[in-house]
């Protein structure tokens, strides 16, 4: 997903800061925070290459889970070829070599169908599964679409809709523009990226709405501020979006200028008259988001944040923040540092990524609800071998702080 090694290297090289454009405000006054600590040893859930069905069967996204109509649990942390763990419970899933989806390698960016990570799932009945899918156009893979040696400059991201009608065993997409959920109002530009929006969290139901959080690439490269010839047309950060109908990809609206009214537009359908009106407003801390959950004990939305490469949130590591509107977020609290996570690693060059909270006791079919003792799932990557990875789970003890 978003070729994590390329992405992190690109961000470090560019000196990107995730300072937010919407300051923290008094809206979080009185909102409880959550603190968390690791509570027990980590367990390897899936290791590559030994557990892989094919070379591209690697944990390459945040772990998500849902129960299908038979009560069977599906655990997914897949790459652009979707394999999954299936079993009677979260702890007993077994990796299946039945492929649920395979990317099309589509050479036309207007199709939004090149490399697809199906990574955000929601179901009302366990039979019909809606999925938000991180979709990357890889210009470097298609003749004439990339001229630079720095291939990350030829990446164009969007979020698309995929669907399963058999309980999550097979997924299919739609043709553009009917597959589009979220994108920037600009077409792909050769060598001028990376560019685009993506929804890389799961979906939760909260207050009668279904929410997710989008993130972006700041664009154009080396831009600064919101005015002048070098202004950023896509500002740094993440923002929530919501819908009343998870099965309607066109119904999602993003946070912009104080409300959830911004529709996404497809620049390939026709000219976009006012592109700036289709750019979301970033909110605090969401540039780091990996997952969101609902915590009933405090009537809170909890966001899982991972800051690996700088001190924007504090010591590099895993953080939690809480909210009651998904716009205003409390000051993040540290769960574990990078150094603590890597303390038991063997010698090597390792990278950690893709964090999410999943509670095996959740009554929610989509595992969006958590209690005080969820698992944190995360992936350790080998910097010297992109196909050598381990998906871990580890208990976390959460404490509500009024």
C-alpha positions in Angstrom: 0.0 0.0 0.0 1.3 3.3 -1.1 4.6 1.4 -1.4 5.4 2.1 2.2 9.2 2.1 1.8 9.1 4.5 -1.1 6.6 6.7 0.7 8.5 7.0 3.9 11.8 7.7 2.1 10.1 10.3 0.0 8.7 12.1 3.0 12.0 12.1 4.8 13.8 13.4 1.7 11.3 16.1 1.3 11.3 17.1 4.9 7.5 16.9 5.0 5.9 18.2 8.1 2.4 17.1 9.2 1.5 20.3 10.9 -2.3 20.7 10.6 -4.2 23.5 9.0 -7.0 23.4 11.6 -5.6 24.3 15.0 -6.7 22.4 18.1 -9.6 24.3 19.8 -11.7 24.4 23.0 -14.0 21.8 21.3 -12.0 19.0 23.0 -12.5 20.5 26.5 -14.2 17.8 28.6 -13.6 15.1 26.1 -11.9 12.1 27.9 -8.6 10.8 26.7 -7.5 7.2 26.4 -4.1 5.9 27.5 -2.8 2.6 26.5 0.1 0.2 27.3 1.2 -3.0 25.7 -0.1 -5.9 27.9 1.7 -9.2 27.0 4.0 -10.6 24.4 3.5 -10.1 20.6 2.3 -13.1 18.5 3.1 -13.6 14.9 -0.1 -13.9 12.9 1.3 -14.2 9.4 4.9 -14.3 8.2 6.3 -14.1 4.7 7.5 -15.7 2.6 6.8 -18.9 4.4 3.1 -18.4 4.8 2.5 -16.7 1.4 0.5 -18.2 -1.4 2.3 -16.1 -4.0 5.1 -13.6 -3.9 2.7 -10.7 -3.6 0.8 -12.3 -0.7 2.2 -10.0 1.9 0.8 -8.0 4.8 0.7 -4.6 3.1 -2.1 -2.7 4.8 -3.7 -2.2 8.3 -5.4 -5.3 9.6 -9.2 -5.3 9.4 -11.7 -7.9 10.3 -15.4 -8.7 9.9 -17.8 -11.5 10.5 -19.7 -12.9 7.6 -23.3 -14.2 7.6 -22.2 -17.6 8.9 -20.3 -16.1 11.8 -17.0 -16.8 10.2 -14.3 -14.2 10.8 -12.3 -12.7 7.9 -8.9 -11.1 8.9 -7.4 -9.0 6.0 -4.0 -7.2 5.8 -3.5 -7.7 2.1 -1.5 -6.3 -0.8 -2.9 -5.6 -4.3 -3.7 -9.3 -4.5 -6.2 -10.0 -1.8 -5.7 -13.1 0.4 -7.2 -13.4 3.9 -7.3 -15.3 7.1 -10.6 -17.2 7.7 -11.8 -19.0 10.8 -14.3 -19.2 13.7 -12.6 -16.5 15.8 -10.0 -13.8 15.4 -7.4 -15.9 17.1 -8.0 -19.0 15.1 -8.1 -17.7 11.5 -6.1 -19.6 9.0 -4.5 -18.1 5.9 -6.4 -19.1 2.7 -4.9 -19.4 -0.7 -8.2 -18.7 -2.4 -7.7 -15.3 -4.0 -10.5 -12.8 -3.3 -9.4 -10.1 -5.6 -6.5 -9.4 -8.1 -5.5 -6.0 -9.4 -6.1 -5.2 -13.0 -2.8 -3.3 -13.8 -5.0 -0.9 -15.8 -2.8 1.6 -17.8 -5.4 4.4 -17.9 -5.5 6.6 -14.9 -9.0 7.7 -15.7 -10.2 4.1 -14.9 -9.0 4.3 -11.3 -8.2 0.6 -11.6 -4.5 0.0 -11.7 -3.3 -1.3 -8.3 -6.0 -1.8 -5.7 -5.7 -2.5 -1.9 -9.1 -3.5 -0.6 -8.6 -2.5 3.0 -11.8 -1.0 4.6 -14.8 -3.2 5.0 -18.4 -2.7 6.3 -21.3 -5.0 6.3 -24.8 -4.8 7.7 -25.8 -8.4 7.2 -22.6 -10.3 6.7 -23.5 -11.2 3.1 -23.1 -7.8 1.3 -19.7 -6.3 2.1 -18.9 -2.8 1.0 -15.2 -1.9 0.8 -13.3 1.3 0.4 -10.2 0.6 -1.6 -6.8 2.4 -1.7 -6.1 2.6 -5.4 -2.7 3.6 -6.9 -1.9 4.4 -10.4 1.7 3.4 -11.0 2.9 5.6 -13.9 6.3 3.9 -13.9 4.6 0.6 -14.9 3.1 1.9 -18.1 5.0 3.1 -21.2 5.2 6.8 -21.6 3.6 7.6 -18.2 6.8 8.2 -16.2 10.1 9.8 -17.2 11.9 10.3 -13.8 14.1 7.9 -12.0 12.3 8.8 -8.8 9.3 6.7 -9.5 7.3 7.9 -6.5 6.8 11.1 -8.5 4.6 9.0 -10.8 2.1 7.8 -8.2 -1.6 8.9 -8.4 -3.9 7.8 -5.6 -7.6 7.6 -5.1 -10.2 5.6 -3.2 -12.6 3.3 -5.0 -15.5 1.1 -4.2 -15.5 -2.6 -4.3 -18.2 -5.0 -3.3 -18.8 -8.6 -2.2 -22.1 -10.4 -2.4 -20.9 -13.7 -1.1 -19.8 -12.8 2.5 -16.4 -11.5 1.6 -14.9 -14.4 -0.3 -14.7 -12.6 -3.6 -14.7 -8.9 -4.4 -15.5 -7.0 -7.6 -15.4 -3.3 -8.7 -17.3 -1.0 -11.0 -16.3 0.8 -14.1 -15.3 4.5 -13.7 -16.8 6.9 -12.8 -19.1 4.6 -10.8 -16.3 3.2 -8.8 -15.0 6.5 -7.4 -15.3 7.4 -3.8 -12.6 10.0 -3.1 -10.0 11.8 -5.3 -8.4 15.1 -5.8 -9.9 17.4 -8.5 -6.8 17.2 -10.7 -5.8 14.6 -13.4 -2.6 12.6 -13.2 0.5 14.6 -14.3 3.6 12.8 -15.4 6.6 13.2 -13.0 4.7 15.8 -10.9 3.5 13.6 -8.1 3.0 11.9 -5.8 -0.5 13.1 -5.8 -4.0 12.1 -4.6 -6.3 11.2 -1.8 -6.9 7.9 -0.1 -9.0 6.5 2.6 -6.7 4.3 4.7 -8.9 3.9 7.9 -11.7 1.4 8.5 -15.3 2.5 8.6 -17.3 3.0 11.8 -20.9 3.9 12.6 -21.3 6.8 14.9 -24.4 8.9 15.6 -26.3 7.5 12.7 -23.5 8.2 10.1 -20.8 6.0 8.7 -17.3 7.6 9.0 -13.8 7.1 7.6 -10.8 9.3 7.4 -8.9 10.3 4.3 -5.2 11.2 3.9 -3.3 12.8 1.1 -0.1 13.7 -0.6 0.7 17.4 -0.3 0.7 18.7 -3.9 2.4 20.1 -5.9 5.8 19.1 -4.8 7.7 21.8 -2.9 4.6 23.9 -2.5 4.1 26.3 0.4 1.1 28.0 2.0 -2.3 28.6 0.5 -1.6 31.7 -1.7 0.9 32.7 -4.4 2.3 30.9 -7.4 3.9 28.1 -5.2 0.8 27.6 -3.1 -0.3 24.1 -2.1 -3.4 23.1 -4.0 -3.7 20.0 -1.8 -2.6 20.9 1.8 -1.0 18.4 4.1 -3.1 16.3 6.4 -6.1 14.1 6.8 -9.9 14.7 7.2 -13.0 12.8 8.0 -15.7 11.9 5.5 -19.1 10.4 6.0 -22.2 8.9 4.5 -25.6 7.6 5.4 -25.2 4.7 2.9 -22.0 2.7 2.8 -23.2 0.9 -0.3 -23.4 4.1 -2.4 -19.9 5.3 -3.3 -21.1 8.7 -4.6 -22.7 9.5 -1.3 -19.6 10.2 0.7 -19.0 13.9 1.7 -15.8 15.3 3.2 -15.2 17.9 5.9 -14.6 21.3 4.4 -15.0 24.8 5.8 -17.0 23.8 8.8 -19.3 21.1 7.6 -19.6 17.7 5.9 -20.8 18.9 2.5 -17.9 18.6 0.1 -18.5 16.1 -2.8 -15.6 14.6 -4.6 -15.5 15.1 -8.4 -13.9 13.1 -11.2 -11.6 15.4 -13.3 -11.7 12.9 -16.1 -15.5 13.3 -16.6 -15.1 16.9 -17.6 -13.5 20.3 -16.6 -13.7 21.1 -12.9 -14.8 24.7 -12.7 -13.7 25.4 -9.1 -11.2 22.7 -8.1 -10.4 24.4 -4.8 -14.1 23.7 -3.7 -13.4 20.0 -3.9 -10.4 19.9 -1.6 -11.0 18.9 2.0 -10.0 20.9 5.1 -7.4 18.9 7.1 -8.1 18.4 10.9 -5.6 18.0 13.7 -3.4 14.8 13.8 -5.2 12.9 11.0 -2.2 13.0 8.8 -0.9 10.2 11.0 -4.1 8.1 11.2 -4.1 4.3 10.6 -7.5 3.3 12.1 -10.5 4.5 14.0 -12.7 2.7 16.5 -15.7 3.4 18.7 -15.2 3.1 22.4 -18.6 2.8 24.1 -17.4 3.1 27.7 -16.6 6.8 27.0 -18.9 7.3 23.9 -15.7 8.2 22.1 -14.2 7.8 18.7 -10.5 6.6 19.0 -8.0 7.2 16.3 -4.8 5.1 16.1 -1.8 7.3 15.0 1.6 6.1 13.9 4.4 8.7 13.7 7.6 6.9 12.7 9.8 9.4 11.0 9.8 12.7 13.1 8.9 14.2 16.4 5.7 15.9 15.3 3.6 14.1 18.0 6.6 13.6 20.3 8.8 10.6 20.5 8.3 8.5 17.4 5.8 5.8 18.1 2.2 4.7 18.4 -0.4 7.2 19.8 -4.1 7.4 20.5 -6.4 10.4 20.3 -10.1 10.8 21.0 -13.0 12.8 19.6 -16.8 13.1 19.7 -17.1 14.7 16.2 -14.1 13.4 14.3 -13.0 17.0 13.6 -11.6 18.1 17.0 -9.2 15.7 18.6 -7.5 15.5 22.0 -3.8 15.8 22.4 -2.4 12.3 21.4 -1.2 10.0 24.2 1.8 7.7 23.6 1.3 3.9 23.8 4.7 2.6 22.7 7.8 4.0 21.1 9.6 2.7 18.0 12.6 1.8 20.2 10.4 -0.3 22.5 8.8 -2.1 19.7 12.1 -3.0 18.1 13.8 -4.0 21.4 13.2 -7.7 20.8 14.0 -7.8 17.1 17.0 -9.8 15.7 19.8 -7.9 14.1 18.7 -6.2 10.8 17.1 -3.2 9.3 13.4 -3.1 10.3 10.5 -0.8 9.7 7.1 -0.9 11.5 3.9 0.2 9.9 0.1 -0.4 9.5 -1.3 -0.2 13.0 -4.9 -0.9 14.0 -6.9 -1.9 17.1 -9.2 -5.0 16.9 -11.1 -6.4 19.9 -11.7 -10.2 19.6 -14.7 -9.8 22.0 -16.3 -7.0 20.0 -20.1 -7.7 19.5 -19.9 -5.6 16.3 -19.9 -7.6 13.1 -17.3 -5.1 11.7 -15.0 -5.2 14.8 -15.3 -1.4 14.8 -16.1 -1.3 18.6 -13.4 -1.9 21.2 -13.3 -2.5 24.9 -10.4 -2.1 27.4 -8.3 -5.0 26.1 -8.1 -5.0 22.3 -5.3 -6.3 20.2 -3.0 -3.9 18.3 -2.1 -5.4 15.0 1.0 -4.1 13.2 3.5 -5.1 10.5 7.3 -5.4 10.7 9.0 -4.9 7.4 12.5 -5.8 6.4 14.1 -2.8 4.7 16.4 -5.1 2.8 13.7 -7.4 1.4 10.2 -6.0 0.6 8.7 -9.4 0.6 9.9 -10.3 4.1 7.3 -9.2 6.6 5.5 -10.3 9.8 2.0 -9.3 10.9 1.9 -9.2 14.7 -0.8 -8.8 17.2 -0.3 -7.8 20.8 -2.8 -7.0 23.7 -3.2 -3.4 24.7 -4.7 -2.3 28.0 -6.7 0.9 27.6 -7.6 3.3 30.4 -10.2 6.1 30.2 -9.1 9.4 31.7 -12.1 11.7 32.3 
